[in-house]
Amino acid sequence: MRQSTLDIDDLRRRRSLVITRQEAAEALGVDPRTITVGIEDGTIPSVKIGRRIVIPREKFLALFADGTS
C-alpha cells in the first residue's frame, strides 16, 4: 500500500477553501471512490462548480472535530 503524504493536520493548515476528492481520500487513507460514495449519499458536503465537484475544506474538517476547540 502506498504511503500517504497528506493528513488531516495538513488540511487544517491549508488556506484553500476547497479540497478535491483525491486530497480527502489521501488524508483519510481511503480509496477516492469511498469519498465519492460519501458525497453521493450526503455524508460528505460538496459543491458543484460547473462540471467539477469539490469539498468545502472547513465543513469537511468539521466532520472530524473533537469538540475541544
Backbone as XML, in Angstrom:
<?xml version="1.0"?>
<chain id="A" units="angstrom">
  <residue number="1" name="MET">
    <atom name="N" x="0.840" y="-1.186" z="0.000"/>
    <atom name="CA" x="0.000" y="0.000" z="0.000"/>
    <atom name="C" x="0.882" y="1.246" z="0.000"/>
  </residue>
  <residue number="2" name="ARG">
    <atom name="N" x="0.455" y="2.245" z="-0.739"/>
    <atom name="CA" x="1.215" y="3.489" z="-0.867"/>
    <atom name="C" x="1.136" y="4.313" z="0.408"/>
  </residue>
  <residue number="3" name="GLN">
    <atom name="N" x="2.248" y="4.895" z="0.790"/>
    <atom name="CA" x="2.319" y="5.743" z="1.985"/>
    <atom name="C" x="1.683" y="7.100" z="1.698"/>
  </residue>
  <residue number="4" name="SER">
    <atom name="N" x="0.752" y="7.512" z="2.545"/>
    <atom name="CA" x="0.077" y="8.795" z="2.364"/>
    <atom name="C" x="1.013" y="9.939" z="2.738"/>
  </residue>
  <residue number="5" name="THR">
    <atom name="N" x="0.977" y="11.002" z="1.946"/>
    <atom name="CA" x="1.807" y="12.176" z="2.234"/>
    <atom name="C" x="0.977" y="13.327" z="2.765"/>
  </residue>
  <residue number="6" name="LEU">
    <atom name="N" x="-0.329" y="13.143" z="2.858"/>
    <atom name="CA" x="-1.240" y="14.189" z="3.289"/>
    <atom name="C" x="-2.083" y="13.646" z="4.430"/>
  </residue>
  <residue number="7" name="ASP">
    <atom name="N" x="-2.279" y="14.440" z="5.474"/>
    <atom name="CA" x="-3.154" y="14.004" z="6.562"/>
    <atom name="C" x="-4.103" y="15.147" z="6.958"/>
  </residue>
  <residue number="8" name="ILE">
    <atom name="N" x="-4.968" y="14.871" z="7.919"/>
    <atom name="CA" x="-5.964" y="15.856" z="8.355"/>
    <atom name="C" x="-5.292" y="17.141" z="8.839"/>
  </residue>
  <residue number="9" name="ASP">
    <atom name="N" x="-4.190" y="17.022" z="9.558"/>
    <atom name="CA" x="-3.487" y="18.221" z="10.033"/>
    <atom name="C" x="-2.985" y="19.071" z="8.874"/>
  </residue>
  <residue number="10" name="ASP">
    <atom name="N" x="-2.546" y="18.421" z="7.792"/>
    <atom name="CA" x="-2.131" y="19.176" z="6.608"/>
    <atom name="C" x="-3.303" y="19.970" z="6.036"/>
  </residue>
  <residue number="11" name="LEU">
    <atom name="N" x="-4.478" y="19.341" z="6.018"/>
    <atom name="CA" x="-5.664" y="20.043" z="5.512"/>
    <atom name="C" x="-6.024" y="21.224" z="6.409"/>
  </residue>
  <residue number="12" name="ARG">
    <atom name="N" x="-5.835" y="21.073" z="7.715"/>
    <atom name="CA" x="-6.131" y="22.171" z="8.649"/>
    <atom name="C" x="-5.219" y="23.373" z="8.411"/>
  </residue>
  <residue number="13" name="ARG">
    <atom name="N" x="-3.987" y="23.119" z="8.015"/>
    <atom name="CA" x="-3.021" y="24.204" z="7.797"/>
    <atom name="C" x="-3.202" y="24.914" z="6.458"/>
  </residue>
  <residue number="14" name="ARG">
    <atom name="N" x="-3.899" y="24.325" z="5.566"/>
    <atom name="CA" x="-4.089" y="24.932" z="4.241"/>
    <atom name="C" x="-4.974" y="26.163" z="4.303"/>
  </residue>
  <residue number="15" name="ARG">
    <atom name="N" x="-4.840" y="27.007" z="3.301"/>
    <atom name="CA" x="-5.649" y="28.216" z="3.213"/>
    <atom name="C" x="-6.761" y="28.085" z="2.169"/>
  </residue>
  <residue number="16" name="SER">
    <atom name="N" x="-6.708" y="27.070" z="1.337"/>
    <atom name="CA" x="-7.708" y="26.937" z="0.278"/>
    <atom name="C" x="-9.095" y="26.698" z="0.863"/>
  </residue>
  <residue number="17" name="LEU">
    <atom name="N" x="-10.098" y="27.139" z="0.162"/>
    <atom name="CA" x="-11.471" y="26.994" z="0.625"/>
    <atom name="C" x="-12.036" y="25.608" z="0.343"/>
  </residue>
  <residue number="18" name="VAL">
    <atom name="N" x="-11.476" y="24.932" z="-0.655"/>
    <atom name="CA" x="-11.987" y="23.617" z="-1.038"/>
    <atom name="C" x="-10.854" y="22.609" z="-1.165"/>
  </residue>
  <residue number="19" name="ILE">
    <atom name="N" x="-11.239" y="21.333" z="-1.094"/>
    <atom name="CA" x="-10.292" y="20.250" z="-1.348"/>
    <atom name="C" x="-10.909" y="19.316" z="-2.388"/>
  </residue>
  <residue number="20" name="THR">
    <atom name="N" x="-10.078" y="18.530" z="-3.009"/>
    <atom name="CA" x="-10.555" y="17.582" z="-4.006"/>
    <atom name="C" x="-10.888" y="16.249" z="-3.352"/>
  </residue>
  <residue number="21" name="ARG">
    <atom name="N" x="-11.588" y="15.422" z="-4.109"/>
    <atom name="CA" x="-11.873" y="14.068" z="-3.612"/>
    <atom name="C" x="-10.572" y="13.314" z="-3.343"/>
  </residue>
  <residue number="22" name="GLN">
    <atom name="N" x="-9.609" y="13.477" z="-4.227"/>
    <atom name="CA" x="-8.327" y="12.788" z="-4.071"/>
    <atom name="C" x="-7.628" y="13.227" z="-2.789"/>
  </residue>
  <residue number="23" name="GLU">
    <atom name="N" x="-7.615" y="14.523" z="-2.506"/>
    <atom name="CA" x="-6.985" y="15.029" z="-1.277"/>
    <atom name="C" x="-7.705" y="14.504" z="-0.036"/>
  </residue>
  <residue number="24" name="ALA">
    <atom name="N" x="-9.028" y="14.494" z="-0.061"/>
    <atom name="CA" x="-9.797" y="13.983" z="1.071"/>
    <atom name="C" x="-9.498" y="12.505" z="1.286"/>
  </residue>
  <residue number="25" name="ALA">
    <atom name="N" x="-9.456" y="11.746" z="0.200"/>
    <atom name="CA" x="-9.176" y="10.309" z="0.302"/>
    <atom name="C" x="-7.781" y="10.060" z="0.851"/>
  </residue>
  <residue number="26" name="GLU">
    <atom name="N" x="-6.808" y="10.818" z="0.380"/>
    <atom name="CA" x="-5.435" y="10.647" z="0.843"/>
    <atom name="C" x="-5.318" y="10.976" z="2.325"/>
  </residue>
  <residue number="27" name="ALA">
    <atom name="N" x="-5.966" y="12.046" z="2.761"/>
    <atom name="CA" x="-5.897" y="12.450" z="4.168"/>
    <atom name="C" x="-6.524" y="11.404" z="5.086"/>
  </residue>
  <residue number="28" name="LEU">
    <atom name="N" x="-7.556" y="10.732" z="4.608"/>
    <atom name="CA" x="-8.239" y="9.725" z="5.426"/>
    <atom name="C" x="-7.684" y="8.320" z="5.224"/>
  </residue>
  <residue number="29" name="GLY">
    <atom name="N" x="-6.851" y="8.154" z="4.205"/>
    <atom name="CA" x="-6.286" y="6.835" z="3.935"/>
    <atom name="C" x="-7.306" y="5.869" z="3.341"/>
  </residue>
  <residue number="30" name="VAL">
    <atom name="N" x="-8.213" y="6.398" z="2.519"/>
    <atom name="CA" x="-9.224" y="5.567" z="1.873"/>
    <atom name="C" x="-9.150" y="5.750" z="0.361"/>
  </residue>
  <residue number="31" name="ASP">
    <atom name="N" x="-9.868" y="4.908" z="-0.347"/>
    <atom name="CA" x="-9.938" y="5.000" z="-1.800"/>
    <atom name="C" x="-10.807" y="6.202" z="-2.185"/>
  </residue>
  <residue number="32" name="PRO">
    <atom name="N" x="-10.467" y="6.921" z="-3.237"/>
    <atom name="CA" x="-11.283" y="8.067" z="-3.667"/>
    <atom name="C" x="-12.745" y="7.688" z="-3.935"/>
  </residue>
  <residue number="33" name="ARG">
    <atom name="N" x="-12.993" y="6.440" z="-4.307"/>
    <atom name="CA" x="-14.381" y="6.013" z="-4.536"/>
    <atom name="C" x="-15.186" y="6.051" z="-3.251"/>
  </residue>
  <residue number="34" name="THR">
    <atom name="N" x="-14.527" y="5.854" z="-2.115"/>
    <atom name="CA" x="-15.211" y="5.950" z="-0.822"/>
    <atom name="C" x="-15.683" y="7.377" z="-0.591"/>
  </residue>
  <residue number="35" name="ILE">
    <atom name="N" x="-14.865" y="8.349" z="-0.955"/>
    <atom name="CA" x="-15.245" y="9.758" z="-0.830"/>
    <atom name="C" x="-16.414" y="10.056" z="-1.764"/>
  </residue>
  <residue number="36" name="THR">
    <atom name="N" x="-16.373" y="9.523" z="-2.979"/>
    <atom name="CA" x="-17.458" y="9.725" z="-3.933"/>
    <atom name="C" x="-18.777" y="9.194" z="-3.379"/>
  </residue>
  <residue number="37" name="VAL">
    <atom name="N" x="-18.751" y="8.024" z="-2.776"/>
    <atom name="CA" x="-19.964" y="7.452" z="-2.179"/>
    <atom name="C" x="-20.472" y="8.361" z="-1.054"/>
  </residue>
  <residue number="38" name="GLY">
    <atom name="N" x="-19.569" y="8.878" z="-0.227"/>
    <atom name="CA" x="-19.959" y="9.792" z="0.845"/>
    <atom name="C" x="-20.593" y="11.071" z="0.318"/>
  </residue>
  <residue number="39" name="ILE">
    <atom name="N" x="-20.078" y="11.563" z="-0.784"/>
    <atom name="CA" x="-20.654" y="12.750" z="-1.416"/>
    <atom name="C" x="-22.044" y="12.429" z="-1.959"/>
  </residue>
  <residue number="40" name="GLU">
    <atom name="N" x="-22.154" y="11.295" z="-2.620"/>
    <atom name="CA" x="-23.437" y="10.916" z="-3.223"/>
    <atom name="C" x="-24.521" y="10.664" z="-2.180"/>
  </residue>
  <residue number="41" name="ASP">
    <atom name="N" x="-24.141" y="10.099" z="-1.017"/>
    <atom name="CA" x="-25.173" y="9.834" z="-0.006"/>
    <atom name="C" x="-25.354" y="10.988" z="0.982"/>
  </residue>
  <residue number="42" name="GLY">
    <atom name="N" x="-24.598" y="12.066" z="0.792"/>
    <atom name="CA" x="-24.800" y="13.275" z="1.584"/>
    <atom name="C" x="-24.032" y="13.342" z="2.891"/>
  </residue>
  <residue number="43" name="THR">
    <atom name="N" x="-23.208" y="12.348" z="3.189"/>
    <atom name="CA" x="-22.451" y="12.393" z="4.447"/>
    <atom name="C" x="-21.217" y="13.278" z="4.357"/>
  </residue>
  <residue number="44" name="ILE">
    <atom name="N" x="-20.749" y="13.518" z="3.152"/>
    <atom name="CA" x="-19.621" y="14.437" z="2.942"/>
    <atom name="C" x="-20.164" y="15.622" z="2.148"/>
  </residue>
  <residue number="45" name="PRO">
    <atom name="N" x="-20.022" y="16.845" z="2.685"/>
    <atom name="CA" x="-20.537" y="18.022" z="1.982"/>
    <atom name="C" x="-19.756" y="18.276" z="0.690"/>
  </residue>
  <residue number="46" name="SER">
    <atom name="N" x="-20.449" y="18.765" z="-0.313"/>
    <atom name="CA" x="-19.784" y="19.053" z="-1.587"/>
    <atom name="C" x="-20.477" y="20.214" z="-2.281"/>
  </residue>
  <residue number="47" name="VAL">
    <atom name="N" x="-19.758" y="20.783" z="-3.235"/>
    <atom name="CA" x="-20.269" y="21.885" z="-4.047"/>
    <atom name="C" x="-19.915" y="21.569" z="-5.490"/>
  </residue>
  <residue number="48" name="LYS">
    <atom name="N" x="-20.884" y="21.730" z="-6.355"/>
    <atom name="CA" x="-20.634" y="21.528" z="-7.776"/>
    <atom name="C" x="-20.358" y="22.879" z="-8.416"/>
  </residue>
  <residue number="49" name="ILE">
    <atom name="N" x="-19.203" y="22.987" z="-9.038"/>
    <atom name="CA" x="-18.799" y="24.207" z="-9.740"/>
    <atom name="C" x="-18.588" y="23.810" z="-11.198"/>
  </residue>
  <residue number="50" name="GLY">
    <atom name="N" x="-19.556" y="24.159" z="-12.023"/>
    <atom name="CA" x="-19.517" y="23.691" z="-13.407"/>
    <atom name="C" x="-19.660" y="22.184" z="-13.419"/>
  </residue>
  <residue number="51" name="ARG">
    <atom name="N" x="-18.704" y="21.506" z="-14.015"/>
    <atom name="CA" x="-18.721" y="20.046" z="-14.045"/>
    <atom name="C" x="-17.891" y="19.442" z="-12.915"/>
  </residue>
  <residue number="52" name="ARG">
    <atom name="N" x="-17.250" y="20.277" z="-12.151"/>
    <atom name="CA" x="-16.342" y="19.817" z="-11.097"/>
    <atom name="C" x="-17.039" y="19.789" z="-9.737"/>
  </residue>
  <residue number="53" name="ILE">
    <atom name="N" x="-16.768" y="18.750" z="-8.958"/>
    <atom name="CA" x="-17.310" y="18.657" z="-7.602"/>
    <atom name="C" x="-16.139" y="18.782" z="-6.628"/>
  </residue>
  <residue number="54" name="VAL">
    <atom name="N" x="-16.258" y="19.734" z="-5.703"/>
    <atom name="CA" x="-15.225" y="19.950" z="-4.699"/>
    <atom name="C" x="-15.847" y="19.880" z="-3.310"/>
  </residue>
  <residue number="55" name="ILE">
    <atom name="N" x="-15.006" y="19.769" z="-2.310"/>
    <atom name="CA" x="-15.453" y="19.637" z="-0.925"/>
    <atom name="C" x="-15.033" y="20.884" z="-0.160"/>
  </residue>
  <residue number="56" name="PRO">
    <atom name="N" x="-15.982" y="21.582" z="0.475"/>
    <atom name="CA" x="-15.606" y="22.738" z="1.297"/>
    <atom name="C" x="-14.697" y="22.272" z="2.448"/>
  </residue>
  <residue number="57" name="ARG">
    <atom name="N" x="-13.507" y="22.827" z="2.519"/>
    <atom name="CA" x="-12.496" y="22.365" z="3.470"/>
    <atom name="C" x="-12.976" y="22.446" z="4.914"/>
  </residue>
  <residue number="58" name="GLU">
    <atom name="N" x="-13.528" y="23.574" z="5.324"/>
    <atom name="CA" x="-13.944" y="23.746" z="6.723"/>
    <atom name="C" x="-15.070" y="22.784" z="7.111"/>
  </residue>
  <residue number="59" name="LYS">
    <atom name="N" x="-16.027" y="22.590" z="6.225"/>
    <atom name="CA" x="-17.121" y="21.659" z="6.512"/>
    <atom name="C" x="-16.620" y="20.230" z="6.605"/>
  </residue>
  <residue number="60" name="PHE">
    <atom name="N" x="-15.673" y="19.882" z="5.741"/>
    <atom name="CA" x="-15.085" y="18.543" z="5.785"/>
    <atom name="C" x="-14.347" y="18.330" z="7.106"/>
  </residue>
  <residue number="61" name="LEU">
    <atom name="N" x="-13.538" y="19.314" z="7.495"/>
    <atom name="CA" x="-12.786" y="19.196" z="8.748"/>
    <atom name="C" x="-13.714" y="19.150" z="9.962"/>
  </residue>
  <residue number="62" name="ALA">
    <atom name="N" x="-14.855" y="19.836" z="9.886"/>
    <atom name="CA" x="-15.814" y="19.823" z="10.994"/>
    <atom name="C" x="-16.338" y="18.409" z="11.247"/>
  </residue>
  <residue number="63" name="LEU">
    <atom name="N" x="-16.347" y="17.574" z="10.237"/>
    <atom name="CA" x="-16.779" y="16.179" z="10.417"/>
    <atom name="C" x="-15.869" y="15.439" z="11.386"/>
  </residue>
  <residue number="64" name="PHE">
    <atom name="N" x="-14.632" y="15.898" z="11.521"/>
    <atom name="CA" x="-13.636" y="15.212" z="12.335"/>
    <atom name="C" x="-13.207" y="16.029" z="13.553"/>
  </residue>
  <residue number="65" name="ALA">
    <atom name="N" x="-13.958" y="17.081" z="13.861"/>
    <atom name="CA" x="-13.637" y="17.916" z="15.018"/>
    <atom name="C" x="-13.879" y="17.108" z="16.292"/>
  </residue>
  <residue number="66" name="ASP">
    <atom name="N" x="-13.000" y="17.297" z="17.257"/>
    <atom name="CA" x="-13.124" y="16.543" z="18.508"/>
    <atom name="C" x="-13.920" y="17.300" z="19.568"/>
  </residue>
  <residue number="67" name="GLY">
    <atom name="N" x="-14.336" y="18.512" z="19.249"/>
    <atom name="CA" x="-15.173" y="19.278" z="20.188"/>
    <atom name="C" x="-14.417" y="19.929" z="21.313"/>
  </residue>
  <residue number="68" name="THR">
    <atom name="N" x="-13.083" y="19.998" z="21.247"/>
    <atom name="CA" x="-12.300" y="20.608" z="22.332"/>
    <atom name="C" x="-11.780" y="21.981" z="21.975"/>
  </residue>
  <residue number="69" name="SER">
    <atom name="N" x="-12.242" y="22.558" z="20.849"/>
    <atom name="CA" x="-11.697" y="23.850" z="20.414"/>
    <atom name="C" x="-12.212" y="25.014" z="21.195"/>
  </residue>
</chain>
